[in-house]
Amino acid sequence: MTAEETMDAPRTRGPGALGPLVELREIRKSYRRGPEEVHALQGVSLSLRPGRVAALVGPSGSGKTTLLNVLCGWEKPDAGEIRWLGRPGPDLVALQWKDLAVLPQDLGLMEELSIRENVELPLRLAGALGDRGRTRVQSMLEGFGLDLLADRGPVEVSLGEQQRTALARALALSPRLLLADEPTGHQDEGWARVVMRSLRLAAREGSACLVATHNPEALKYVDEVLAIRDGRVGTGRG
């Protein structure tokens, strides 16, 4: 097996053998849409483990984004429990980038900062932007094809390049938990492979990754598939 194939292969040992980093237990979330009550999540239970990449798949409106928002604390569940390392979860919104990083669909880049400065932001906030931090940022810029664009602003690059900038920012501190909403949505086939390989590498380094995706090619890079439909989740592939 080549080094590239080894990176691509789903992990079944190593950090993934550890206990869950985060668990959802019987999570329910509803909201109103005009006169209709939408049951976005209906008794969802799942666990995410270090060293593994899980894919969240399902049709539009099935609850994928709501589930990610609950996991990162952007939305509060109506019922159920979130556990972090076996204990009732902390205030997820208050977690630092090294614990929880999110790649949302709207990307959330800061327009007043350059591409490089956006990627550096978590390191700067953590007080880790020394020589090693800058070396890591430069390596990530090169790996995502952003090094020649590093001094431009987000509005001066393509949407695909913006998305890779947001992913590099999310990966900058090797977070314990990475949540990515359609991370290949603005990428061509070649860059989609780079994106998914970067998530495999993050898992190899110990992160737990959950990726919401419509891209069937992305499933080649994951350890587990979580299928969501009508707010209910089932699992596949061990």
Sequence and secondary structure as in RCSB ss.txt:
>XXXX:A:sequence
MTAEETMDAPRTRGPGALGPLVELREIRKSYRRGPEEVHALQGVSLSLRPGRVAALVGPSGSGKTTLLNVLCGWE
KPDAGEIRWLGRPGPDLVALQWKDLAVLPQDLGLMEELSIRENVELPLRLAGALGDRGRTRVQSMLEGFGLDLLA
DRGPVEVSLGEQQRTALARALALSPRLLLADEPTGHQDEGWARVVMRSLRLAAREGSACLVATHNPEALKYVDEV
LAIRDGRVGTGRG
>XXXX:A:secstr
  HHHHHHS   SGGGGS  SEEEEEEEEEEEETTEEEEEEEEEEEEE TT EEEEE  TTSSHHHHHHHHHTSS
  SEEEEEETTEE   GGG  TTTEEEE TT    TTS HHHHHHHHHHHTT  SHHHHHHHHHHHHHTT GGGT
TS GGGS HHHHHHHHHHHHHTT  SEEEEESTTTT  HHHHHHHHHHHHHHHHTT EEEEE   GGGGGG SEE
EEEETTEEEEE  
